[in-house]
């Protein structure tokens, strides 16, 4: 079995080395397997060197079409769509983090606008505005 990255797979297709392609189910996802002139091959992720999996077979078909492959078979014998949630990374607190970040950005924008308005109305308060921006810089540095 050959393990081909996307670029290697593309080169094999361009050279006419791909005889047939099958989307083969592995749990809730599909892997792209090809019969090439040199034997069986599987499309792998460039970084992990493990089979590149597609939860949505339409995305795999779109990729194959972009590569110039117009025919592909589907082997759904081992397809278990109820396991799809196991493949997606869990991010339960992402929504809460985004809400906090948006609230902080909104408050920061209001304070900046207030400082600018105050400065334009009273140029003598420039030192107050500079103090605010210094404080803001410190908060950003400690948050990073």
C-alpha positions in Angstrom: 0.0 0.0 0.0 1.3 3.4 -0.9 0.6 6.5 1.2 0.2 9.6 -1.0 0.0 13.2 0.1 -2.3 15.5 -1.8 0.5 16.8 -4.0 1.7 13.2 -4.7 -1.9 12.1 -5.4 -2.3 15.1 -7.8 0.9 14.2 -9.6 -0.2 10.6 -9.9 -3.5 11.7 -11.4 -1.8 14.1 -13.8 0.5 11.4 -15.0 -2.4 9.1 -15.7 -1.4 6.7 -12.9 -4.8 6.4 -11.2 -6.9 3.6 -12.5 -9.9 3.8 -10.1 -10.9 5.6 -6.9 -13.0 4.5 -4.0 -14.3 6.4 -1.0 -14.0 3.7 1.8 -15.8 4.2 5.0 -13.9 4.1 8.3 -16.2 4.7 11.1 -18.0 8.0 10.6 -15.7 9.2 7.9 -14.4 8.3 4.4 -10.9 7.7 3.2 -9.8 8.1 -0.4 -8.3 4.9 -1.8 -7.0 4.5 -5.3 -5.9 1.7 -7.5 -2.8 3.0 -9.3 -0.5 1.4 -11.8 1.8 0.5 -8.9 -0.9 -0.9 -6.7 -3.2 0.3 -3.9 -2.7 3.8 -2.6 -4.4 5.9 0.1 -4.6 9.7 0.4 -2.9 10.8 3.6 -2.7 14.0 5.7 0.6 15.8 4.9 1.4 16.4 8.6 0.3 13.3 10.4 0.8 10.8 7.5 -2.4 9.1 8.5 -5.4 8.6 6.1 -7.1 11.9 5.3 -10.6 11.4 6.5 -13.7 13.2 5.2 -16.8 13.3 7.4 -18.8 14.7 4.5 -18.3 12.5 1.4 -19.3 15.5 -0.7 -16.1 17.2 0.2 -14.1 14.2 -0.8 -15.9 14.1 -4.1 -15.3 17.8 -4.6 -11.6 17.3 -4.1 -11.5 14.4 -6.5 -13.4 16.5 -9.1 -10.8 19.3 -8.7 -8.1 16.8 -9.3 -9.8 15.7 -12.5 -11.3 12.4 -11.3 -14.8 12.1 -12.6 -15.7 8.5 -11.4 -15.4 7.1 -7.9 -16.9 4.2 -6.1 -18.2 4.2 -2.5 -17.7 1.4 0.0 -20.0 2.2 2.9 -19.8 -1.3 4.5 -18.1 0.0 7.6 -19.8 3.4 7.7 -21.1 4.4 11.2 -22.4 8.0 10.9 -23.5 8.0 14.5 -19.8 8.2 15.4 -19.3 11.6 13.7 -19.2 13.5 17.0 -16.2 11.5 18.1 -14.1 12.9 15.2 -14.9 16.5 15.9 -12.7 18.2 18.6 -14.7 19.1 21.6 -14.7 22.9 22.4 -17.4 23.4 25.1 -16.0 26.7 26.3 -15.2 28.3 23.0 -18.6 30.1 22.9 -18.1 31.5 26.4 -14.6 32.7 25.5 -15.8 34.4 22.4 -18.6 36.1 24.3 -16.1 37.4 26.9 -13.8 38.6 24.2 -16.6 40.4 22.3 -17.7 42.1 25.5 -14.2 43.2 26.3 -13.7 44.5 22.8 -17.0 46.4 23.0 -16.1 48.0 26.3 -12.6 48.9 25.0 -14.1 50.5 21.9 -16.4 52.6 24.1 -13.6 53.7 26.4 -11.4 54.6 23.5 -14.2 56.6 21.9 -14.9 58.3 25.2 -11.2 59.2 25.6 -11.1 60.6 22.1 -14.2 62.6 22.6 -13.0 63.9 25.9 -9.6 64.9 24.3 -11.3 66.7 21.4 -13.6 68.6 23.8 -10.8 69.4 26.2 -7.2 69.1 24.8 -5.9 69.7 28.4 -7.0 66.1 29.2 -4.4 64.6 26.9 -2.4 63.3 29.9 -5.6 61.5 31.0 -5.9 60.0 27.5 -2.3 58.9 27.5 -2.7 57.4 31.0 -5.7 55.4 29.7 -3.7 54.1 26.7 -0.7 53.2 28.9 -3.1 51.3 31.2 -4.6 49.6 28.1 -1.2 48.5 26.9 -0.4 46.9 30.3 -3.7 45.0 30.2 -3.0 43.7 26.7 0.5 42.6 27.7 -0.7 40.8 30.8 -3.5 39.1 28.9 -1.0 37.8 26.2 
